[in-house]
């Protein structure tokens, strides 16, 4: 009976999500109703009363607002504004240099942000108009930034990875290290795509080197030193073991404020906007997390997770068969749901199965974030695409942007296949530290 109740709960959740009920509300309603059905109204009310505090009061979860504050201060104080110029200077002789520079500038922004949406929006404002002036097709210019924005959730500090680490009860630092490898593979694959398009279609991506008159190496270094300093201090301390994840977030937030003050961009307006966006984003993430924690408890009571793990074991699925099922699930969810909701709805079911199959949760955390980010540029939702549309309204339509991201989606497929076929590509850095 309990397992049957678990199936009914999952079905009810899917129905509510299909009806566009907010993810957090759907999770809470299903969990409360399911626990009340199985154990009674009193225990269900107790779960509602206790879960918010037990989840929000987690020491690890406090890293989320700290890293968000670091990213929003860096963004509003324009600490990352020099990344695109530095990338242009370094890559100026390559065919398609502006598009490649955009991708690597997104990677640099990701190291102080943790959000693909913010990465796409920030780089889009800077790079898309310049690429179009240089003769790039608007679809490719916008598509490269939309795709490059997905690196924002792969290279640490990734908010998705922090949430994953909390729910999967695995080392966030190790997942971060794996994310560096996945982020670099993604950036390199996107650069290869741009080079191939420049070779085959110079009418879409100009082959000629770009000119950077008046821009010297010294100018570029002055523009990026705040980002380099933040990365060095935060991740040097985190990966050396000097800081915990939460401490690294706090150091990063303080460091971003200090760097903003040093470059003269710290103001009351900057702090107000950064704090408001941090509070709003943190609140939305935490309420979804509370709902997911309640749903996890509901599934634990029903025994559904254990039942599914046993069924997978009895079915004797091969590694590739299991991975294919998981990839299909996340790609399908990514087309209709935002990443945090898709992650937290599925983890309570999938983590016990992965543990039973002895699949590394560190590796899976990196792969699942990559799969979720593919959904950010996949129709019909494709949140990054709509962010770029808002940023570049005069230059490109939604249909053109989806057309522009198609080659980069092909690169994503290759990267995911490599990560599944050779897990050591993801686990190399975690193994070294």
Number of C-alpha atoms within 10 A of each C-alpha: 9 16 18 12 20 23 15 14 23 20 13 17 23 17 13 18 19 12 10 12 14 13 24 21 17 23 32 21 17 22 28 23 17 25 25 17 12 16 11 13 14 11 14 20 14 11 18 17 11 11 17 17 11 11 19 15 11 11 11 18 21 18 22 25 25 22 28 28 30 27 29 26 31 30 22 21 24 18 23 26 20 19 24 25 25 24 21 24 20 14 19 19 15 18 22 28 27 31 30 27 24 29 31 25 27 33 28 23 31 29 26 33 30 29 26 27 21 22 30 30 22 22 25 28 15 15 22 28 17 15 22 18 10 14 14 23 21 22 22 28 28 35 30 29 31 35 32 33 34 33 34 29 28 34 29 30 34 28 24 25 26 28 23 26 22 16 18 20 12 16 17 24 23 20 28 28 25 29 31 22 21 25 24 16 21 26 24 17 18 25 24 15 19 26 22 15 20 21 16 11 13 18 13 19 27 24 18 15 14 18 11 11 7 7 13 13 13 9 13 19 15 13 21 19 16 23 22 15 14 23 19 12 14 24 24 14 17 19 18 10 12 13 17 17 29 20 19 23 25 22 20 26 25 17 22 27 21 15 22 22 13 11 14 10 17 20 13 9 11 19 17 13 14 21 18 13 17 21 15 11 15 18 13 12 19 19 19 22 27 23 27 26 24 26 29 22 16 27 25 17 18 22 17 21 21 17 16 16 20 15 13 17 14 9 9 12 13 12 12 11 11 15 14 12 10 16 17 12 14 23 19 15 20 27 20 20 23 18 23 19 21 20 23 25 25 16 18 22 21 16 19 18 22 17 13 14 17 9 13 13 19 26 21 21 25 29 24 22 24 24 22 26 29 24 28 29 28 22 15 14 16 22 24 29 32 21 18 27 22 16 20 18 12 9 16 21 19 20 12 18 26 23 15 23 24 17 18 26 18 13 21 22 13 14 19 20 13 15 21 19 12 11 16 15 16 26 22 13 17 21 11 7 11
